[in-house]
Amino acid sequence: MESCGLHCLKLHHLSVILGDSLILKDINLHVHCGELTAIIGKNGAGKSTLLKSILGEINHTGKVTFTGHDGAEVENIKIGYVPQSLSVDSGTPATVYDMLAPLVSKYPIFLPRRAKTVSRLRSHLSEFNAAHLLDKKLGQLSGGELQRVLLAAATLPKPDLLLLDEPVSGVDQSGLQIFYKILDKLKNSSDMVILIVSHDLDFVRRYADNVILLNRGLEVCGPPDKVFNSTEFLKAFAKY
C-alpha cells in the first residue's frame, strides 16, 4: 500500500512534569504518514519521554490524537514500537519464530509448526533482510539482526503509527546501512506515520523528511536543511 499522506499524529499542548521537574513543555506537532520524522536533541532533551507520552506510558497534560484520511479522529490505533535495545540472554532457547508466531496465530508454539504460519513469517521477514533468521535463537542474533527482527515484529500487523527510540544504538556500520535502507523503503511503501529518535545526525540529514529539534520544548522543526542551518541547532550541536 502506498502512503496517502493524510493520516496524522497530532500533539496538542503536550507537557510532562515528573516530580518538580518540567520534562516537556507545551509540545504542538503534526506528523504525517508518508514521511520519516526524526526527533533530535541533546541528552536530557526529553526525546524518549515524548515517545513514552505518545505510547501512554507517562502521564502528561495536553492531548495526543490520530486522524484518518477523512480528518476524523481514530480510536484504538495500532502502534508499533522498536526500543533502543532488548536484553536477551545468550542461552535463551527461544527462536525468532517463537517470538513472531504469536503475533499472527493463536496456535500454540509448542505444537508442530503450521506451514502456513512459517510461510507468512518468512515472507514478512524477507522485507527486513531477515528471512534466513526465522529459526535462529534470539540470543545468537547480532545487534543489527535483532533490531531488524524487532522492526519486523513492530510491523506485524502493519501499524498506523511506528515509533522508534534510537533503534540502532550499538549496531555496526553494515547493520546501520541495512536498517536505514529498510526503514526508507518502509516509509515509501506503507501507509503509516513514522517517528524516530536518533543521535545519528548524518542519517537524519540523509533520510528524514522532517526534523524536530527538542530541548524540553520544541526548538525548531521542518525539513533537514532548515533545522540544520538554524541557530538553535548550531547552539545544540556546536561540534557537528
C-alpha positions in Angstrom: 0.0 0.0 0.0 1.4 3.4 -0.9 1.1 6.2 1.6 -1.9 8.6 1.2 -0.2 11.3 3.2 -3.4 12.0 5.1 -3.1 10.1 8.3 -1.7 12.4 11.0 -0.4 12.2 14.6 -1.3 15.4 16.4 0.1 16.6 19.7 -1.8 19.4 21.3 -0.1 21.4 24.1 1.6 18.2 25.5 3.6 18.7 28.7 5.2 16.3 31.2 6.1 17.1 34.8 7.9 14.5 36.8 8.1 15.4 40.5 9.2 19.1 40.5 10.9 18.9 37.1 9.4 20.1 33.8 10.5 17.5 31.3 8.4 18.6 28.3 6.7 21.9 27.8 3.8 22.7 25.5 4.6 20.5 22.5 2.4 21.1 19.5 3.1 18.9 16.4 1.5 17.4 13.4 3.3 14.3 12.0 2.0 12.9 8.7 2.2 9.4 7.1 4.5 9.0 4.1 7.2 11.0 5.9 10.1 10.0 8.1 10.1 12.4 11.0 13.2 12.4 13.2 13.5 13.8 16.8 16.9 15.1 17.7 18.3 16.9 20.7 21.0 16.8 23.4 20.9 14.2 26.2 18.1 15.1 28.6 16.1 17.0 26.0 13.0 14.8 26.5 13.1 12.7 23.3 12.4 9.3 24.8 9.9 10.9 27.2 8.0 12.3 24.2 7.7 8.8 22.7 6.6 7.3 26.0 4.0 10.0 26.4 2.6 9.1 22.9 2.5 5.5 24.0 0.6 6.4 27.1 3.4 5.1 29.4 3.9 8.5 31.0 1.3 10.8 32.4 1.0 14.1 30.6 -1.2 17.1 30.1 -2.5 18.1 26.7 -3.8 15.7 24.1 -2.5 13.1 21.6 -4.8 12.3 18.7 -4.6 10.3 15.4 -6.7 11.3 12.5 -7.6 9.3 9.4 -7.8 10.3 5.8 -11.2 11.9 6.4 -9.8 14.1 9.1 -11.8 12.3 11.8 -10.1 11.1 15.0 -9.3 7.4 15.0 -9.5 5.5 18.3 -7.7 2.3 19.1 -5.0 2.8 16.6 -2.3 0.1 16.1 1.1 1.2 17.3 4.4 -0.5 16.5 7.4 0.3 18.8 11.1 -0.5 18.4 13.1 0.1 21.6 16.7 1.2 21.8 17.7 -2.3 22.7 16.3 -5.6 24.0 18.2 -7.6 26.6 18.2 -11.3 25.5 20.1 -14.0 27.4 22.6 -15.6 25.1 21.4 -19.0 26.3 17.7 -18.5 25.6 16.2 -21.3 23.6 13.5 -19.1 22.0 13.8 -18.5 18.3 12.7 -15.7 16.0 9.8 -18.0 15.0 8.8 -18.3 18.7 8.8 -14.6 19.1 6.8 -13.8 16.0 4.3 -16.6 15.7 2.0 -15.4 18.5 1.6 -12.1 16.6 -0.1 -13.9 13.6 -1.6 -17.0 15.2 -3.2 -18.2 18.4 -1.9 -21.7 17.6 0.3 -22.9 20.5 4.0 -22.6 19.5 4.9 -25.8 21.4 2.9 -27.8 18.8 4.2 -28.7 15.4 4.6 -25.7 13.2 2.0 -25.0 10.6 3.4 -24.5 7.1 1.1 -21.5 6.5 2.5 -19.7 9.5 6.1 -20.4 8.6 5.5 -19.2 5.1 3.8 -16.0 6.3 6.6 -15.2 8.7 9.4 -16.0 6.3 7.7 -13.7 3.7 7.3 -10.9 6.2 10.9 -11.2 7.4 12.2 -11.1 3.8 11.1 -7.4 3.7 13.6 -6.8 6.5 16.5 -8.9 5.1 15.9 -11.4 7.8 14.1 -14.4 6.3 17.2 -16.5 7.0 16.9 -15.7 10.7 13.5 -17.4 11.3 14.9 -20.5 13.0 17.8 -18.7 14.7 17.8 -18.4 18.5 17.3 -14.8 19.8 20.4 -14.9 21.9 22.5 -15.7 18.9 21.4 -12.7 16.8 23.9 -9.8 16.2 22.8 -6.3 17.3 21.8 -5.4 13.7 19.9 -8.7 13.2 18.0 -8.3 16.5 16.9 -4.8 15.6 15.7 -5.9 12.2 13.7 -8.6 13.8 12.2 -6.1 16.3 11.3 -3.9 13.4 9.6 -6.8 11.7 7.7 -7.6 14.9 6.7 -4.0 15.3 5.1 -4.0 11.8 3.2 -7.3 12.2 0.5 -6.5 11.5 1.2 -3.1 9.9 0.6 -0.4 12.4 -0.9 3.1 12.0 1.9 4.6 13.9 5.5 3.3 14.2 7.7 4.7 17.0 11.5 4.0 17.1 13.6 5.0 20.0 17.3 5.1 18.9 16.8 1.7 17.3 20.3 1.3 16.0 22.3 2.1 19.2 25.3 -0.2 19.3 24.7 -1.6 15.8 27.8 -1.8 13.5 28.1 0.3 10.3 27.0 -2.5 8.0 23.9 -3.2 10.1 23.2 0.6 10.2 23.0 0.9 6.4 20.8 -2.2 6.1 18.4 -0.9 8.8 18.2 2.6 7.3 17.5 1.4 3.8 14.7 -0.9 5.1 13.2 2.0 7.0 13.3 4.2 4.0 11.6 1.5 1.9 9.0 1.0 4.6 8.3 4.8 4.6 7.7 4.8 0.9 5.6 1.7 0.7 3.4 1.7 3.8 0.6 4.0 4.9 1.9 4.7 8.4 3.2 7.6 10.5 6.9 7.0 11.4 8.6 8.9 14.2 12.2 8.1 15.2 14.5 9.3 17.9 18.1 9.4 16.6 21.5 10.6 17.6 22.8 9.8 14.1 22.7 13.3 12.5 24.2 12.0 9.2 21.3 9.6 8.9 18.8 12.3 9.8 20.2 14.7 7.2 20.1 12.0 4.5 16.8 10.1 5.2 14.5 12.3 7.3 11.7 14.3 5.6 11.2 16.4 8.7 13.2 17.0 11.8 12.2 18.1 15.3 14.8 19.7 17.5 13.8 19.2 21.0 15.1 20.8 24.2 12.2 20.1 26.6 10.3 22.5 24.4 10.0 22.5 20.6 13.1 24.5 19.4 12.6 24.3 15.7 11.1 21.8 13.2 10.9 21.4 9.4 13.0 19.9 6.6 16.6 18.9 7.5 18.2 21.9 5.8 16.0 24.3 7.7 16.7 22.7 11.1 20.4 22.0 10.5 21.0 25.6 9.5 19.1 27.1 12.4 20.8 29.0 15.2 19.1 26.6 17.7 20.8 23.6 16.0 24.2 25.2 15.9 23.8 26.0 19.6 22.8 22.5 20.5 25.4 20.7 18.2 28.3 23.2 18.0 30.7 20.4 17.0 28.7 18.9 14.2 
